[in-house]
Amino acid sequence: MAKSLSTTEKTRLKNHYGPWALVTGASSGIGRELAVQLAAAGLNLVLSARRQDELEHLASDVEKKHGIQTKVVAGDLSVPNTVQRLISETRGLDVGLLVPCAGFGTSGLFEKSNLEAEVNMLRLNCEAVLRLVHHFVPIFQKRKRSGIILMSSIVAFQGVPRSAHYAATKAWVQSLAEGLADELRAHRIDVLSAIPGPVESGFSERANMKMSLSNSPADVGVPILRALGRGSSVVPGGVGKLLVYSLRTVPRWAKVRIMKMVMGGMTAHQRG
Ligand SMILES: NC(=O)c1ccc[n+]([C@@H]2O[C@H](COP(=O)([O-])OP(=O)(O)OC[C@H]3O[C@@H](n4cnc5c(N)ncnc54)[C@H](OP(=O)(O)O)[C@@H]3O)[C@@H](O)[C@H]2O)c1
């Protein structure tokens, strides 16, 4: 699995989607990896997440290494006003690629979940994505070419006991991506649904899940960027591919049962 983009790929990404890309969730994990790869391709970056220090470090690293420009906009994107502030900060920049990657998961029995935490997740995983996509679509329609990468998951394709609401947020993202990919094709806006399997990042700790088999962010970043403009979905990384292809002929009700076993294992520590 290549962990860096070829020169041809870098040129393609910069020509189609540059000069600026907006990446949320850029302080960690998959978003950070996508930002690093886009910087290596020569795109200028608007970087967003809550942790300003992490964003500033990344910004200074990629500026020095790749001679690009960056803009850091730190804040909690589950708050609509922060999304609005992020949008305002992009005015005057020719953004051609939107990567709303910020997101988190929850796990455990729904009946024991904290409603405020679930609403917060819905706002970040769905509402912030909706607001950003809705802002950029008319702007992108005026460009020669542009792109949107939406972060789905393999949990998007069936109900997932013990992570029911997180899986539902990803089903929302997957459905939005599929519909938009078709609607926006005529406007030369490439919409890609990225469908990772388990990835070792900050995700599992926040979701209180233990992953036994996973890919690294570096395994999934390059495949996602290579797929942009070449199809409407990608399952990046070997673990995700293995899970998706081994379940492809299984009926949806049976996938729910399999996910129940998988998630039961990933949350066993919660039951002491
Ligand atoms: N890891 C996996 O197994 C996996 C699999 C499939 C899909 N995904 C999806 O991939 C995306 C990235 O996840 P990851 O694995 O890279 O996890 P991660 O390492 O935890 O990164 C999540 C990012 O989102 C940011 N974030 C979290 N809450 C935020 C908030 N309220 N406002 C603004 N930014 C916020 C975090 O930064 P701050 O903490 O600095 O705010 C961080 O940059 C998510 O949408 C996730 O659902 C992950």
Ligand as a Chemical Component Dictionary entry (heavy atoms), coordinates in Angstrom:
data_LIG
# 
_chem_comp.id                   LIG 
_chem_comp.type                 NON-POLYMER 
_chem_comp.pdbx_formal_charge   0 
_chem_comp.three_letter_code    LIG 
# 
loop_
_chem_comp_atom.comp_id 
_chem_comp_atom.atom_id 
_chem_comp_atom.alt_atom_id 
_chem_comp_atom.type_symbol 
_chem_comp_atom.charge 
_chem_comp_atom.model_Cartn_x 
_chem_comp_atom.model_Cartn_y 
_chem_comp_atom.model_Cartn_z 
_chem_comp_atom.pdbx_ordinal 
LIG N1  N1  N 0  -11.189 5.624  13.102 1  
LIG C1  C1  C 0  -12.084 4.844  12.548 2  
LIG O1  O1  O 0  -12.125 3.626  12.818 3  
LIG C2  C2  C 0  -13.069 5.405  11.562 4  
LIG C3  C3  C 0  -13.711 4.521  10.682 5  
LIG C4  C4  C 0  -14.619 5.037  9.771  6  
LIG C5  C5  C 0  -14.883 6.385  9.729  7  
LIG N2  N2  N 1  -14.250 7.225  10.591 8  
LIG C6  C6  C 0  -14.570 8.662  10.508 9  
LIG O2  O2  O 0  -13.407 9.369  10.165 10 
LIG C7  C7  C 0  -13.493 10.692 10.670 11 
LIG C8  C8  C 0  -12.191 11.040 11.369 12 
LIG O3  O3  O 0  -12.024 10.184 12.479 13 
LIG P1  P1  P 0  -10.586 9.725  12.982 14 
LIG O4  O4  O 0  -10.548 8.258  12.961 15 
LIG O5  O5  O -1 -9.543  10.460 12.280 16 
LIG O6  O6  O 0  -10.689 10.170 14.524 17 
LIG P2  P2  P 0  -9.808  11.187 15.385 18 
LIG O7  O7  O 0  -8.374  10.859 15.293 19 
LIG O8  O8  O 0  -10.450 11.184 16.724 20 
LIG O9  O9  O 0  -10.064 12.585 14.673 21 
LIG C9  C9  C 0  -11.270 13.278 14.830 22 
LIG C10 C10 C 0  -11.046 14.720 14.451 23 
LIG O10 O10 O 0  -12.262 15.441 14.636 24 
LIG C11 C11 C 0  -12.004 16.580 15.450 25 
LIG N3  N3  N 0  -13.149 16.895 16.278 26 
LIG C12 C12 C 0  -13.746 16.101 17.186 27 
LIG N4  N4  N 0  -14.755 16.754 17.789 28 
LIG C13 C13 C 0  -14.793 17.984 17.234 29 
LIG C14 C14 C 0  -15.627 19.111 17.432 30 
LIG N5  N5  N 0  -16.639 19.113 18.304 31 
LIG N6  N6  N 0  -15.384 20.218 16.693 32 
LIG C15 C15 C 0  -14.358 20.244 15.802 33 
LIG N7  N7  N 0  -13.560 19.207 15.562 34 
LIG C16 C16 C 0  -13.780 18.079 16.274 35 
LIG C17 C17 C 0  -10.801 16.177 16.300 36 
LIG O11 O11 O 0  -10.040 17.287 16.706 37 
LIG P3  P3  P 0  -10.134 18.030 18.123 38 
LIG O12 O12 O 0  -10.166 16.971 19.178 39 
LIG O13 O13 O 0  -8.906  18.874 18.122 40 
LIG O14 O14 O 0  -11.375 18.831 18.061 41 
LIG C18 C18 C 0  -9.979  15.382 15.296 42 
LIG O15 O15 O 0  -9.223  16.245 14.506 43 
LIG C19 C19 C 0  -14.715 10.732 11.570 44 
LIG O16 O16 O 0  -15.781 11.333 10.844 45 
LIG C20 C20 C 0  -15.031 9.268  11.833 46 
LIG O17 O17 O 0  -16.393 9.051  12.065 47 
LIG C21 C21 C 0  -13.331 6.773  11.494 48 
# 
loop_
_chem_comp_bond.comp_id 
_chem_comp_bond.atom_id_1 
_chem_comp_bond.atom_id_2 
_chem_comp_bond.value_order 
_chem_comp_bond.pdbx_ordinal 
LIG N1  C1  SING 1  
LIG C1  O1  DOUB 2  
LIG C1  C2  SING 3  
LIG C2  C3  SING 4  
LIG C2  C21 DOUB 5  
LIG C3  C4  DOUB 6  
LIG C4  C5  SING 7  
LIG C5  N2  DOUB 8  
LIG N2  C6  SING 9  
LIG N2  C21 SING 10 
LIG C6  O2  SING 11 
LIG C6  C20 SING 12 
LIG O2  C7  SING 13 
LIG C7  C8  SING 14 
LIG C7  C19 SING 15 
LIG C8  O3  SING 16 
LIG O3  P1  SING 17 
LIG P1  O4  DOUB 18 
LIG P1  O5  SING 19 
LIG P1  O6  SING 20 
LIG O6  P2  SING 21 
LIG P2  O7  DOUB 22 
LIG P2  O8  SING 23 
LIG P2  O9  SING 24 
LIG O9  C9  SING 25 
LIG C9  C10 SING 26 
LIG C10 O10 SING 27 
LIG C10 C18 SING 28 
LIG O10 C11 SING 29 
LIG C11 N3  SING 30 
LIG C11 C17 SING 31 
LIG N3  C12 SING 32 
LIG N3  C16 SING 33 
LIG C12 N4  DOUB 34 
LIG N4  C13 SING 35 
LIG C13 C14 SING 36 
LIG C13 C16 DOUB 37 
LIG C14 N5  SING 38 
LIG C14 N6  DOUB 39 
LIG N6  C15 SING 40 
LIG C15 N7  DOUB 41 
LIG N7  C16 SING 42 
LIG C17 O11 SING 43 
LIG C17 C18 SING 44 
LIG O11 P3  SING 45 
LIG P3  O12 DOUB 46 
LIG P3  O13 SING 47 
LIG P3  O14 SING 48 
LIG C18 O15 SING 49 
LIG C19 O16 SING 50 
LIG C19 C20 SING 51 
LIG C20 O17 SING 52 
# 
